[in-house]
Amino acid sequence: MTISQTQPLTAPPAPPARRSLTGISLGYFMVLLDMTVLAVAEPDLATSLHASTAGLQWTTTAYTVTFAALLLAAGAATDRYGAPRLFRAGIVTFTAASLLSTIAPALSALITLRTVMGAAAAVCVPASMAMIARLYPSPPARAKAIATWAATSGAAVAAGPIAGGALVGAAGWRAVFLINVPIGLAVLALTRTATTRTAIARIATEVPIALRTAPAAPPAAAPSVVSPARPAAAAAALPSAPPPTGPAEPPSAVPAEPPSAASLAAPPAGPVAAPSAAASQRVRIDWPAHLAAAAVLAAATDTLIAAGAHQWPHTVVAALLTVTTAVVYATFERRSPAPVLNRRLLREPAIRPALLAAATVNFTLSGILFVLPLLLQRDHHLSALQTGLAFLPLTVPFAANPPLTGRIVARTGPYRPIVAGLTLLTVGAAGSAVALYCGAGYPWLAGALLVTGFGVSSALPALATAVVTAASPSTTGAASGLLNAVRQTGATAGVAVMGAALSAGPAWSLLLAAAAPCTALAVYALPARKRTRSHPTAPDARSSAAEPVQCAAPSA
């Protein structure tokens, strides 16, 4: 017999959740702003710290390598240690590292601090989503909160180059890190009560469930005179309750266990449920495997950067290190009870082409954002602010286009926006290469950047929907996290490869940016069309795409 009627617990009065949501969204904005704001500061940073192109590559990739490698582990850590605690710790670490970056005496110190900032950002993203899930237990309210949170990505990408140009023009490259300090302090002040509110929401959610599943106390026995010294014998002597004679009472409905915060490592493609305490107790993190994965990514990046700088002895050593760390990672992954990559997910035939497409989108975008500021300021002698304004055609579509893409995906499925986005991205990158090679004026380059921006903002939201839809229900969260990690990896490769190709000429570097999405288009288009005809997208999965999705900054 179970208790079928329970009195729901209500949270005591607390500050409005909107204040906490503002702080969480502002923290997400800060993490994404740091990805684009540094792009226009590269020439000034190179002059100040006497950095080579390889050094500038590492100031960007140190952030993205750490972000990509630790994102999945951070989601699991959020389940284990609590979202508010990790979110605030990540914001404190990010703010402190930003403050120290303003006084970095050498490039090596700045790269180290950028690595710390990447780790802190990896903690903040899944923790922020888990906090929103707790603060807004009602699905309609949660959907609106997630839309507000995700919309900050477009604002951060659009504002990054302009803000960076204004800050560098006013106070030099160090100002792009100093701006994070007041933002971080504001986030900590706004989320001060988030810990209490999420704890109250957790109790209010889980205690009634525990009461509904707890067995009722046995019926009281008739009083008898029993010696207190022999309670066990007395209990045995008491008559047992008679067996039930009627039909068994149906068990009360218990809500299914929601997904864990590891599934929140990327912006969601649908409603998000808060993780339960039971789920957090089962979370396992294989830290050696995660660290080995980070070492592989870092060594491979070092190989590409060294090859681009024609440092061949360094390239050979880095390549050997890449192979060694890859073997170590494969050994850990094969034996791990909690592997870094979900093997069941990777066996899905529709997942792999979509992941490749997502990686190439970020490859192209990140490479362009790394290469063009150097060319515009070094060769065309634009100021930092002028360079930031020159990027408006690229960044404005990130804020304007995702809602339109969401409606198209909801109506037709993700295939057409993905193909259209990859096509536009190829045309835009190739157009940028031609404009630079022919010495065309800025209007030609602006048109190519506008096409590129619409390509990125069309492809990424649709790819998020395609990946989550293709995954089985039990791996939806893992698919979301893997998608974001793959995008970060593509961003790292874009900066490393296109930066290395600069020595052959800027036009050749941008042709690589066009070749990547063109290859992904060839791999994705025909097989995906066949799969779409055989298994049309479910309406509920389509409608989830209407929510804003994080549209990449250099490493997003």
Secondary structure, DSSP 8 states (H G I E B T S, - for coil): -B------------S-HHHHHHHHHHHHHHHHHHHHHTGGGHHHHHHHHT--HHHHHHHHHHHHHHHHHHHHHHHHHHHHH-HHHHHHHHHHHHHHHHHHHTT--SHHHHHHHHHHHHHHHHHHHHHHHHHHHHH--SHHHHHHHHHHHHHHHHHHHHHHHHHHHHHHHHH-TTHHHHTHHHHHHHHHHHTTTHHHHHHHHHHHHHHHHHHHHSB------------TT-HHHHHHHS-------S--------------GGGGSS--SS------HHHHHH----HHHHHHHHHHHHHHHHHHHHHHTT-HHHHHHHHHHHHHHHHHHHHHHHH-SS-SS-HHHHT-TTHHHHHHHHHHHHHHHHHHHHHHHHHHHHTS---HHHHHHHTHHHHHHHHHSHHHHHHHHHHH-SHHHHHHHHHHHHHHHHHHHHHHHHT--HHHHHHHHHHHHHHHHHHHHHHHHHHHHHS-GGGHHHHHHHHHHHHHHHHHHHHHHHHHGGGG-HHHHHHHHHHHHHHHHHHHHHHHHHHHHHS---HHHHHHTTS------TT-
